[in-house]
C-alpha cells in the first residue's frame, strides 16, 4: 500500500482509497502527464492571476508608463 499526497489551493481535506491496481496506475499516469500549474505563494493571492493574460498586463504596464510620463511623481520645490 502506498500514499500519494496532492496539495490543492482550497481548504479541503479528502481521503480516497483506490482498490484497483489498474485504476491507480491510470491515475498516476494522468497526474504525471498533466500540465503543472504555476506555484502561487499563499501569502499573495494575486500572484499568477494574469498568468495567461499577457496582453492585459502589457496594456496595464503601458498605461502606467504613459501616466508616469505625463504626471511626474516628484514635486519641484523651487
PyMOL Python script that loads the backbone (N, CA, C, O; Angstrom):
from pymol import cmd

cmd.read_pdbstr("""\
ATOM      1  N   UNK A   1       0.860  -1.177   0.000  1.00  0.00           N
ATOM      2  CA  UNK A   1       0.000   0.000   0.000  1.00  0.00           C
ATOM      3  C   UNK A   1       0.892   1.221   0.000  1.00  0.00           C
ATOM      4  O   UNK A   1       1.847   1.293   0.772  1.00  0.00           O
ATOM      5  N   UNK A   2       0.588   2.194  -0.867  1.00  0.00           N
ATOM      6  CA  UNK A   2       1.361   3.428  -0.962  1.00  0.00           C
ATOM      7  C   UNK A   2       0.480   4.631  -0.715  1.00  0.00           C
ATOM      8  O   UNK A   2      -0.736   4.508  -0.565  1.00  0.00           O
ATOM      9  N   UNK A   3       1.105   5.801  -0.673  1.00  0.00           N
ATOM     10  CA  UNK A   3       0.396   7.042  -0.417  1.00  0.00           C
ATOM     11  C   UNK A   3       0.826   8.090  -1.429  1.00  0.00           C
ATOM     12  O   UNK A   3       2.011   8.212  -1.742  1.00  0.00           O
ATOM     13  N   UNK A   4      -0.142   8.850  -1.942  1.00  0.00           N
ATOM     14  CA  UNK A   4       0.116   9.989  -2.819  1.00  0.00           C
ATOM     15  C   UNK A   4      -0.503  11.197  -2.151  1.00  0.00           C
ATOM     16  O   UNK A   4      -1.673  11.163  -1.768  1.00  0.00           O
ATOM     17  N   UNK A   5       0.268  12.269  -2.003  1.00  0.00           N
ATOM     18  CA  UNK A   5      -0.234  13.490  -1.392  1.00  0.00           C
ATOM     19  C   UNK A   5      -0.326  14.561  -2.464  1.00  0.00           C
ATOM     20  O   UNK A   5       0.641  14.822  -3.180  1.00  0.00           O
ATOM     21  N   UNK A   6      -1.495  15.176  -2.571  1.00  0.00           N
ATOM     22  CA  UNK A   6      -1.731  16.239  -3.540  1.00  0.00           C
ATOM     23  C   UNK A   6      -2.173  17.471  -2.775  1.00  0.00           C
ATOM     24  O   UNK A   6      -3.182  17.436  -2.070  1.00  0.00           O
ATOM     25  N   UNK A   7      -1.428  18.561  -2.906  1.00  0.00           N
ATOM     26  CA  UNK A   7      -1.803  19.823  -2.268  1.00  0.00           C
ATOM     27  C   UNK A   7      -2.626  20.640  -3.243  1.00  0.00           C
ATOM     28  O   UNK A   7      -2.232  20.819  -4.395  1.00  0.00           O
ATOM     29  N   UNK A   8      -3.762  21.134  -2.792  1.00  0.00           N
ATOM     30  CA  UNK A   8      -4.645  21.944  -3.619  1.00  0.00           C
ATOM     31  C   UNK A   8      -4.871  23.298  -2.957  1.00  0.00           C
ATOM     32  O   UNK A   8      -4.787  23.407  -1.733  1.00  0.00           O
ATOM     33  N   UNK A   9      -5.160  24.335  -3.751  1.00  0.00           N
ATOM     34  CA  UNK A   9      -5.348  25.674  -3.177  1.00  0.00           C
ATOM     35  C   UNK A   9      -6.757  25.887  -2.635  1.00  0.00           C
ATOM     36  O   UNK A   9      -7.382  26.913  -2.902  1.00  0.00           O
ATOM     37  N   UNK A  10      -7.245  24.931  -1.887  1.00  0.00           N
ATOM     38  CA  UNK A  10      -8.565  25.035  -1.277  1.00  0.00           C
ATOM     39  C   UNK A  10      -8.480  24.496   0.144  1.00  0.00           C
ATOM     40  O   UNK A  10      -7.591  23.709   0.469  1.00  0.00           O
ATOM     41  N   UNK A  11      -9.396  24.917   0.971  1.00  0.00           N
ATOM     42  CA  UNK A  11      -9.418  24.450   2.348  1.00  0.00           C
ATOM     43  C   UNK A  11     -10.270  23.179   2.420  1.00  0.00           C
ATOM     44  O   UNK A  11     -11.410  23.207   2.885  1.00  0.00           O
ATOM     45  N   UNK A  12      -9.702  22.073   1.956  1.00  0.00           N
ATOM     46  CA  UNK A  12     -10.413  20.790   1.971  1.00  0.00           C
ATOM     47  C   UNK A  12      -9.496  19.720   2.529  1.00  0.00           C
ATOM     48  O   UNK A  12      -8.274  19.863   2.535  1.00  0.00           O
ATOM     49  N   UNK A  13     -10.098  18.669   2.987  1.00  0.00           N
ATOM     50  CA  UNK A  13      -9.338  17.524   3.485  1.00  0.00           C
ATOM     51  C   UNK A  13     -10.093  16.274   3.057  1.00  0.00           C
ATOM     52  O   UNK A  13     -11.101  15.915   3.666  1.00  0.00           O
ATOM     53  N   UNK A  14      -9.617  15.620   2.027  1.00  0.00           N
ATOM     54  CA  UNK A  14     -10.280  14.445   1.470  1.00  0.00           C
ATOM     55  C   UNK A  14      -9.321  13.259   1.470  1.00  0.00           C
ATOM     56  O   UNK A  14      -8.107  13.429   1.367  1.00  0.00           O
ATOM     57  N   UNK A  15      -9.872  12.076   1.586  1.00  0.00           N
ATOM     58  CA  UNK A  15      -9.079  10.851   1.503  1.00  0.00           C
ATOM     59  C   UNK A  15      -9.820   9.878   0.602  1.00  0.00           C
ATOM     60  O   UNK A  15     -11.019   9.649   0.766  1.00  0.00           O
ATOM     61  N   UNK A  16      -9.093   9.310  -0.350  1.00  0.00           N
ATOM     62  CA  UNK A  16      -9.676   8.341  -1.265  1.00  0.00           C
ATOM     63  C   UNK A  16      -8.846   7.068  -1.215  1.00  0.00           C
ATOM     64  O   UNK A  16      -7.616   7.123  -1.216  1.00  0.00           O
ATOM     65  N   UNK A  17      -9.515   5.928  -1.171  1.00  0.00           N
ATOM     66  CA  UNK A  17      -8.844   4.635  -1.240  1.00  0.00           C
ATOM     67  C   UNK A  17      -9.145   4.017  -2.597  1.00  0.00           C
ATOM     68  O   UNK A  17     -10.304   3.840  -2.974  1.00  0.00           O
ATOM     69  N   UNK A  18      -8.078   3.692  -3.325  1.00  0.00           N
ATOM     70  CA  UNK A  18      -8.228   3.060  -4.633  1.00  0.00           C
ATOM     71  C   UNK A  18      -7.832   1.599  -4.479  1.00  0.00           C
ATOM     72  O   UNK A  18      -6.697   1.284  -4.121  1.00  0.00           O
ATOM     73  N   UNK A  19      -8.772   0.722  -4.750  1.00  0.00           N
ATOM     74  CA  UNK A  19      -8.537  -0.710  -4.577  1.00  0.00           C
ATOM     75  C   UNK A  19      -7.928  -1.359  -5.821  1.00  0.00           C
ATOM     76  O   UNK A  19      -7.216  -2.357  -5.718  1.00  0.00           O
ATOM     77  N   UNK A  20      -8.209  -0.792  -6.992  1.00  0.00           N
ATOM     78  CA  UNK A  20      -7.781  -1.387  -8.253  1.00  0.00           C
ATOM     79  C   UNK A  20      -6.371  -0.918  -8.620  1.00  0.00           C
ATOM     80  O   UNK A  20      -6.106   0.284  -8.641  1.00  0.00           O
ATOM     81  N   UNK A  21      -5.480  -1.844  -8.904  1.00  0.00           N
ATOM     82  CA  UNK A  21      -4.119  -1.510  -9.332  1.00  0.00           C
ATOM     83  C   UNK A  21      -4.161  -0.759 -10.661  1.00  0.00           C
ATOM     84  O   UNK A  21      -3.433   0.215 -10.857  1.00  0.00           O
ATOM     85  N   UNK A  22      -5.025  -1.224 -11.577  1.00  0.00           N
ATOM     86  CA  UNK A  22      -5.122  -0.573 -12.884  1.00  0.00           C
ATOM     87  C   UNK A  22      -5.590   0.879 -12.743  1.00  0.00           C
ATOM     88  O   UNK A  22      -5.057   1.770 -13.406  1.00  0.00           O
ATOM     89  N   UNK A  23      -6.565   1.114 -11.898  1.00  0.00           N
ATOM     90  CA  UNK A  23      -7.069   2.474 -11.683  1.00  0.00           C
ATOM     91  C   UNK A  23      -5.996   3.368 -11.068  1.00  0.00           C
ATOM     92  O   UNK A  23      -5.879   4.539 -11.427  1.00  0.00           O
ATOM     93  N   UNK A  24      -5.221   2.818 -10.150  1.00  0.00           N
ATOM     94  CA  UNK A  24      -4.174   3.621  -9.524  1.00  0.00           C
ATOM     95  C   UNK A  24      -3.068   3.951 -10.528  1.00  0.00           C
ATOM     96  O   UNK A  24      -2.534   5.060 -10.514  1.00  0.00           O
ATOM     97  N   UNK A  25      -2.722   3.000 -11.396  1.00  0.00           N
ATOM     98  CA  UNK A  25      -1.714   3.259 -12.434  1.00  0.00           C
ATOM     99  C   UNK A  25      -2.216   4.336 -13.392  1.00  0.00           C
ATOM    100  O   UNK A  25      -1.468   5.241 -13.763  1.00  0.00           O
ATOM    101  N   UNK A  26      -3.490   4.235 -13.791  1.00  0.00           N
ATOM    102  CA  UNK A  26      -4.073   5.218 -14.701  1.00  0.00           C
ATOM    103  C   UNK A  26      -4.078   6.619 -14.068  1.00  0.00           C
ATOM    104  O   UNK A  26      -3.746   7.604 -14.728  1.00  0.00           O
ATOM    105  N   UNK A  27      -4.454   6.696 -12.799  1.00  0.00           N
ATOM    106  CA  UNK A  27      -4.472   7.982 -12.099  1.00  0.00           C
ATOM    107  C   UNK A  27      -3.074   8.581 -12.016  1.00  0.00           C
ATOM    108  O   UNK A  27      -2.892   9.772 -12.269  1.00  0.00           O
ATOM    109  N   UNK A  28      -2.096   7.771 -11.666  1.00  0.00           N
ATOM    110  CA  UNK A  28      -0.719   8.263 -11.557  1.00  0.00           C
ATOM    111  C   UNK A  28      -0.191   8.730 -12.905  1.00  0.00           C
ATOM    112  O   UNK A  28       0.527   9.729 -12.970  1.00  0.00           O
ATOM    113  N   UNK A  29      -0.528   8.034 -13.975  1.00  0.00           N
ATOM    114  CA  UNK A  29      -0.109   8.452 -15.313  1.00  0.00           C
ATOM    115  C   UNK A  29      -0.732   9.786 -15.690  1.00  0.00           C
ATOM    116  O   UNK A  29      -0.063  10.648 -16.260  1.00  0.00           O
ATOM    117  N   UNK A  30      -2.009   9.959 -15.375  1.00  0.00           N
ATOM    118  CA  UNK A  30      -2.681  11.232 -15.661  1.00  0.00           C
ATOM    119  C   UNK A  30      -2.032  12.372 -14.882  1.00  0.00           C
ATOM    120  O   UNK A  30      -1.858  13.468 -15.415  1.00  0.00           O
ATOM    121  N   UNK A  31      -1.678  12.122 -13.634  1.00  0.00           N
ATOM    122  CA  UNK A  31      -1.015  13.147 -12.833  1.00  0.00           C
ATOM    123  C   UNK A  31       0.356  13.501 -13.403  1.00  0.00           C
ATOM    124  O   UNK A  31       0.727  14.673 -13.458  1.00  0.00           O
ATOM    125  N   UNK A  32       1.100  12.492 -13.822  1.00  0.00           N
ATOM    126  CA  UNK A  32       2.433  12.733 -14.380  1.00  0.00           C
ATOM    127  C   UNK A  32       2.365  13.505 -15.688  1.00  0.00           C
ATOM    128  O   UNK A  32       3.246  14.316 -15.972  1.00  0.00           O
ATOM    129  N   UNK A  33       1.334  13.267 -16.489  1.00  0.00           N
ATOM    130  CA  UNK A  33       1.216  13.889 -17.803  1.00  0.00           C
ATOM    131  C   UNK A  33       0.467  15.217 -17.786  1.00  0.00           C
ATOM    132  O   UNK A  33       0.389  15.901 -18.807  1.00  0.00           O
ATOM    133  N   UNK A  34      -0.081  15.581 -16.638  1.00  0.00           N
ATOM    134  CA  UNK A  34      -0.833  16.836 -16.567  1.00  0.00           C
ATOM    135  C   UNK A  34       0.124  18.017 -16.573  1.00  0.00           C
ATOM    136  O   UNK A  34       1.265  17.909 -16.124  1.00  0.00           O
ATOM    137  N   UNK A  35      -0.356  19.152 -17.090  1.00  0.00           N
ATOM    138  CA  UNK A  35       0.441  20.371 -17.135  1.00  0.00           C
ATOM    139  C   UNK A  35       0.574  20.915 -15.718  1.00  0.00           C
ATOM    140  O   UNK A  35      -0.433  21.166 -15.056  1.00  0.00           O
ATOM    141  N   UNK A  36       1.792  21.098 -15.250  1.00  0.00           N
ATOM    142  CA  UNK A  36       1.946  21.655 -13.903  1.00  0.00           C
ATOM    143  C   UNK A  36       1.499  23.108 -13.868  1.00  0.00           C
ATOM    144  O   UNK A  36       1.810  23.883 -14.773  1.00  0.00           O
ATOM    145  N   UNK A  37       0.785  23.466 -12.844  1.00  0.00           N
ATOM    146  CA  UNK A  37       0.320  24.831 -12.667  1.00  0.00           C
ATOM    147  C   UNK A  37       1.449  25.664 -12.067  1.00  0.00           C
ATOM    148  O   UNK A  37       2.354  25.142 -11.417  1.00  0.00           O
ATOM    149  N   UNK A  38       1.373  26.948 -12.297  1.00  0.00           N
ATOM    150  CA  UNK A  38       2.327  27.865 -11.693  1.00  0.00           C
ATOM    151  C   UNK A  38       2.098  27.877 -10.187  1.00  0.00           C
ATOM    152  O   UNK A  38       0.967  28.005  -9.717  1.00  0.00           O
ATOM    153  N   UNK A  39       3.179  27.744  -9.445  1.00  0.00           N
ATOM    154  CA  UNK A  39       3.037  27.775  -7.995  1.00  0.00           C
ATOM    155  C   UNK A  39       2.668  29.180  -7.551  1.00  0.00           C
ATOM    156  O   UNK A  39       3.232  30.162  -8.033  1.00  0.00           O
ATOM    157  N   UNK A  40       1.744  29.269  -6.656  1.00  0.00           N
ATOM    158  CA  UNK A  40       1.283  30.552  -6.146  1.00  0.00           C
ATOM    159  C   UNK A  40       1.624  30.631  -4.667  1.00  0.00           C
ATOM    160  O   UNK A  40       1.326  29.722  -3.893  1.00  0.00           O
ATOM    161  N   UNK A  41       2.245  31.719  -4.297  1.00  0.00           N
ATOM    162  CA  UNK A  41       2.572  31.959  -2.900  1.00  0.00           C
ATOM    163  C   UNK A  41       1.274  32.174  -2.137  1.00  0.00           C
ATOM    164  O   UNK A  41       0.491  33.052  -2.498  1.00  0.00           O
ATOM    165  N   UNK A  42       1.034  31.403  -1.105  1.00  0.00           N
ATOM    166  CA  UNK A  42      -0.226  31.501  -0.370  1.00  0.00           C
ATOM    167  C   UNK A  42      -0.403  32.862   0.303  1.00  0.00           C
ATOM    168  O   UNK A  42      -1.522  33.234   0.656  1.00  0.00           O
ATOM    169  N   UNK A  43       0.692  33.609   0.485  1.00  0.00           N
ATOM    170  CA  UNK A  43       0.599  34.932   1.084  1.00  0.00           C
ATOM    171  C   UNK A  43       0.186  35.996   0.073  1.00  0.00           C
ATOM    172  O   UNK A  43      -0.206  37.094   0.468  1.00  0.00           O
ATOM    173  N   UNK A  44       0.265  35.695  -1.229  1.00  0.00           N
ATOM    174  CA  UNK A  44      -0.062  36.663  -2.272  1.00  0.00           C
ATOM    175  C   UNK A  44      -1.066  36.044  -3.231  1.00  0.00           C
ATOM    176  O   UNK A  44      -0.677  35.387  -4.196  1.00  0.00           O
ATOM    177  N   UNK A  45      -2.346  36.246  -2.977  1.00  0.00           N
ATOM    178  CA  UNK A  45      -3.383  35.603  -3.777  1.00  0.00           C
ATOM    179  C   UNK A  45      -3.459  36.160  -5.190  1.00  0.00           C
ATOM    180  O   UNK A  45      -4.090  35.539  -6.046  1.00  0.00           O
ATOM    181  N   UNK A  46      -2.841  37.311  -5.472  1.00  0.00           N
ATOM    182  CA  UNK A  46      -2.875  37.890  -6.815  1.00  0.00           C
ATOM    183  C   UNK A  46      -1.764  37.349  -7.715  1.00  0.00           C
ATOM    184  O   UNK A  46      -1.829  37.495  -8.936  1.00  0.00           O
ATOM    185  N   UNK A  47      -0.759  36.731  -7.125  1.00  0.00           N
ATOM    186  CA  UNK A  47       0.337  36.202  -7.915  1.00  0.00           C
ATOM    187  C   UNK A  47      -0.177  35.109  -8.836  1.00  0.00           C
ATOM    188  O   UNK A  47      -0.816  34.160  -8.382  1.00  0.00           O
ATOM    189  N   UNK A  48       0.094  35.238 -10.114  1.00  0.00           N
ATOM    190  CA  UNK A  48      -0.358  34.249 -11.073  1.00  0.00           C
ATOM    191  C   UNK A  48      -1.748  34.496 -11.617  1.00  0.00           C
ATOM    192  O   UNK A  48      -2.213  33.746 -12.475  1.00  0.00           O
ATOM    193  N   UNK A  49      -2.428  35.532 -11.138  1.00  0.00           N
ATOM    194  CA  UNK A  49      -3.786  35.813 -11.573  1.00  0.00           C
ATOM    195  C   UNK A  49      -3.863  36.094 -13.072  1.00  0.00           C
ATOM    196  O   UNK A  49      -4.832  35.717 -13.731  1.00  0.00           O
ATOM    197  N   UNK A  50      -2.833  36.763 -13.608  1.00  0.00           N
ATOM    198  CA  UNK A  50      -2.817  37.122 -15.019  1.00  0.00           C
ATOM    199  C   UNK A  50      -1.836  36.260 -15.803  1.00  0.00           C
ATOM    200  O   UNK A  50      -1.290  36.709 -16.811  1.00  0.00           O
ATOM    201  N   UNK A  51      -1.610  35.053 -15.363  1.00  0.00           N
ATOM    202  CA  UNK A  51      -0.633  34.165 -15.993  1.00  0.00           C
ATOM    203  C   UNK A  51      -0.868  34.008 -17.493  1.00  0.00           C
ATOM    204  O   UNK A  51       0.088  34.019 -18.269  1.00  0.00           O
ATOM    205  N   UNK A  52      -2.101  33.864 -17.904  1.00  0.00           N
ATOM    206  CA  UNK A  52      -2.420  33.650 -19.315  1.00  0.00           C
ATOM    207  C   UNK A  52      -2.972  34.907 -19.982  1.00  0.00           C
ATOM    208  O   UNK A  52      -3.581  34.822 -21.049  1.00  0.00           O
ATOM    209  N   UNK A  53      -2.770  36.044 -19.380  1.00  0.00           N
ATOM    210  CA  UNK A  53      -3.321  37.302 -19.880  1.00  0.00           C
ATOM    211  C   UNK A  53      -2.213  38.307 -20.149  1.00  0.00           C
ATOM    212  O   UNK A  53      -2.236  39.410 -19.603  1.00  0.00           O
ATOM    213  N   UNK A  54      -1.246  37.945 -20.981  1.00  0.00           N
ATOM    214  CA  UNK A  54      -0.095  38.814 -21.217  1.00  0.00           C
ATOM    215  C   UNK A  54      -0.499  40.132 -21.876  1.00  0.00           C
ATOM    216  O   UNK A  54       0.111  41.166 -21.601  1.00  0.00           O
ATOM    217  N   UNK A  55      -1.520  40.112 -22.743  1.00  0.00           N
ATOM    218  CA  UNK A  55      -1.946  41.344 -23.405  1.00  0.00           C
ATOM    219  C   UNK A  55      -2.524  42.344 -22.408  1.00  0.00           C
ATOM    220  O   UNK A  55      -2.312  43.550 -22.531  1.00  0.00           O
ATOM    221  N   UNK A  56      -3.248  41.838 -21.433  1.00  0.00           N
ATOM    222  CA  UNK A  56      -3.802  42.726 -20.407  1.00  0.00           C
ATOM    223  C   UNK A  56      -2.680  43.354 -19.592  1.00  0.00           C
ATOM    224  O   UNK A  56      -2.702  44.554 -19.321  1.00  0.00           O
ATOM    225  N   UNK A  57      -1.708  42.550 -19.203  1.00  0.00           N
ATOM    226  CA  UNK A  57      -0.567  43.062 -18.428  1.00  0.00           C
ATOM    227  C   UNK A  57       0.206  44.082 -19.239  1.00  0.00           C
ATOM    228  O   UNK A  57       0.623  45.108 -18.701  1.00  0.00           O
ATOM    229  N   UNK A  58       0.410  43.820 -20.543  1.00  0.00           N
ATOM    230  CA  UNK A  58       1.105  44.782 -21.398  1.00  0.00           C
ATOM    231  C   UNK A  58       0.355  46.100 -21.447  1.00  0.00           C
ATOM    232  O   UNK A  58       0.970  47.164 -21.385  1.00  0.00           O
ATOM    233  N   UNK A  59      -0.979  46.043 -21.558  1.00  0.00           N
ATOM    234  CA  UNK A  59      -1.788  47.259 -21.590  1.00  0.00           C
ATOM    235  C   UNK A  59      -1.716  48.031 -20.284  1.00  0.00           C
ATOM    236  O   UNK A  59      -1.613  49.258 -20.285  1.00  0.00           O
ATOM    237  N   UNK A  60      -1.770  47.314 -19.176  1.00  0.00           N
ATOM    238  CA  UNK A  60      -1.687  47.957 -17.860  1.00  0.00           C
ATOM    239  C   UNK A  60      -0.328  48.630 -17.686  1.00  0.00           C
ATOM    240  O   UNK A  60      -0.237  49.761 -17.208  1.00  0.00           O
ATOM    241  N   UNK A  61       0.723  47.918 -18.082  1.00  0.00           N
ATOM    242  CA  UNK A  61       2.074  48.463 -17.963  1.00  0.00           C
ATOM    243  C   UNK A  61       2.236  49.701 -18.833  1.00  0.00           C
ATOM    244  O   UNK A  61       2.780  50.710 -18.385  1.00  0.00           O
ATOM    245  N   UNK A  62       1.763  49.628 -20.077  1.00  0.00           N
ATOM    246  CA  UNK A  62       1.866  50.772 -20.980  1.00  0.00           C
ATOM    247  C   UNK A  62       1.108  51.973 -20.428  1.00  0.00           C
ATOM    248  O   UNK A  62       1.608  53.097 -20.466  1.00  0.00           O
ATOM    249  N   UNK A  63      -0.091  51.737 -19.918  1.00  0.00           N
ATOM    250  CA  UNK A  63      -0.889  52.822 -19.341  1.00  0.00           C
ATOM    251  C   UNK A  63      -0.181  53.452 -18.145  1.00  0.00           C
ATOM    252  O   UNK A  63      -0.178  54.674 -17.996  1.00  0.00           O
ATOM    253  N   UNK A  64       0.410  52.630 -17.304  1.00  0.00           N
ATOM    254  CA  UNK A  64       1.127  53.144 -16.132  1.00  0.00           C
ATOM    255  C   UNK A  64       2.330  53.972 -16.549  1.00  0.00           C
ATOM    256  O   UNK A  64       2.601  55.016 -15.956  1.00  0.00           O
ATOM    257  N   UNK A  65       3.057  53.513 -17.569  1.00  0.00           N
ATOM    258  CA  UNK A  65       4.229  54.256 -18.030  1.00  0.00           C
ATOM    259  C   UNK A  65       3.819  55.590 -18.656  1.00  0.00           C
ATOM    260  O   UNK A  65       4.492  56.599 -18.442  1.00  0.00           O
ATOM    261  N   UNK A  66       2.728  55.610 -19.424  1.00  0.00           N
ATOM    262  CA  UNK A  66       2.251  56.860 -20.014  1.00  0.00           C
ATOM    263  C   UNK A  66       1.807  57.837 -18.933  1.00  0.00           C
ATOM    264  O   UNK A  66       2.087  59.032 -19.028  1.00  0.00           O
ATOM    265  N   UNK A  67       1.130  57.352 -17.921  1.00  0.00           N
ATOM    266  CA  UNK A  67       0.712  58.213 -16.812  1.00  0.00           C
ATOM    267  C   UNK A  67       1.911  58.787 -16.085  1.00  0.00           C
ATOM    268  O   UNK A  67       1.906  59.947 -15.674  1.00  0.00           O
ATOM    269  N   UNK A  68       2.924  57.978 -15.932  1.00  0.00           N
ATOM    270  CA  UNK A  68       4.120  58.435 -15.229  1.00  0.00           C
ATOM    271  C   UNK A  68       4.864  59.495 -16.038  1.00  0.00           C
ATOM    272  O   UNK A  68       5.444  60.421 -15.472  1.00  0.00           O
ATOM    273  N   UNK A  69       4.845  59.355 -17.375  1.00  0.00           N
ATOM    274  CA  UNK A  69       5.487  60.359 -18.225  1.00  0.00           C
ATOM    275  C   UNK A  69       4.742  61.690 -18.150  1.00  0.00           C
ATOM    276  O   UNK A  69       5.367  62.751 -18.138  1.00  0.00           O
ATOM    277  N   UNK A  70       3.414  61.640 -18.098  1.00  0.00           N
ATOM    278  CA  UNK A  70       2.597  62.855 -18.060  1.00  0.00           C
ATOM    279  C   UNK A  70       2.637  63.527 -16.693  1.00  0.00           C
ATOM    280  O   UNK A  70       2.862  64.733 -16.586  1.00  0.00           O
ATOM    281  N   UNK A  71       2.419  62.737 -15.661  1.00  0.00           N
ATOM    282  CA  UNK A  71       2.317  63.262 -14.304  1.00  0.00           C
ATOM    283  C   UNK A  71       3.496  62.750 -13.476  1.00  0.00           C
ATOM    284  O   UNK A  71       3.505  61.604 -13.028  1.00  0.00           O
ATOM    285  N   UNK A  72       4.476  63.610 -13.284  1.00  0.00           N
ATOM    286  CA  UNK A  72       5.650  63.216 -12.526  1.00  0.00           C
ATOM    287  C   UNK A  72       5.268  62.893 -11.087  1.00  0.00           C
ATOM    288  O   UNK A  72       4.370  63.515 -10.520  1.00  0.00           O
ATOM    289  N   UNK A  73       5.939  61.941 -10.517  1.00  0.00           N
ATOM    290  CA  UNK A  73       5.675  61.570  -9.135  1.00  0.00           C
ATOM    291  C   UNK A  73       6.406  62.490  -8.155  1.00  0.00           C
ATOM    292  O   UNK A  73       6.161  62.451  -6.949  1.00  0.00           O
ATOM    293  N   UNK A  74       7.303  63.313  -8.690  1.00  0.00           N
ATOM    294  CA  UNK A  74       8.092  64.215  -7.836  1.00  0.00           C
ATOM    295  C   UNK A  74       7.584  65.630  -7.968  1.00  0.00           C
ATOM    296  O   UNK A  74       7.160  66.060  -9.041  1.00  0.00           O
ATOM    297  N   UNK A  75       7.632  66.344  -6.866  1.00  0.00           N
ATOM    298  CA  UNK A  75       7.238  67.735  -6.844  1.00  0.00           C
ATOM    299  C   UNK A  75       8.481  68.610  -6.882  1.00  0.00           C
ATOM    300  O   UNK A  75       9.467  68.331  -6.200  1.00  0.00           O
ATOM    301  N   UNK A  76       8.430  69.653  -7.669  1.00  0.00           N
ATOM    302  CA  UNK A  76       9.546  70.603  -7.726  1.00  0.00           C
ATOM    303  C   UNK A  76       9.317  71.681  -6.679  1.00  0.00           C
ATOM    304  O   UNK A  76       8.303  72.377  -6.712  1.00  0.00           O
ATOM    305  N   UNK A  77      10.240  71.820  -5.763  1.00  0.00           N
ATOM    306  CA  UNK A  77      10.124  72.837  -4.695  1.00  0.00           C
ATOM    307  C   UNK A  77      11.029  74.024  -5.013  1.00  0.00           C
ATOM    308  O   UNK A  77      11.967  74.318  -4.272  1.00  0.00           O
ATOM    309  N   UNK A  78      10.750  74.672  -6.073  1.00  0.00           N
ATOM    310  CA  UNK A  78      11.576  75.834  -6.307  1.00  0.00           C
ATOM    311  C   UNK A  78      11.730  76.234  -7.685  1.00  0.00           C
ATOM    312  O   UNK A  78      12.418  77.214  -7.970  1.00  0.00           O
TER     313      UNK A  78
END
""", "prot")
cmd.dss("prot")
cmd.show_as("cartoon", "prot")
cmd.util.cbc("prot")
cmd.orient("prot")
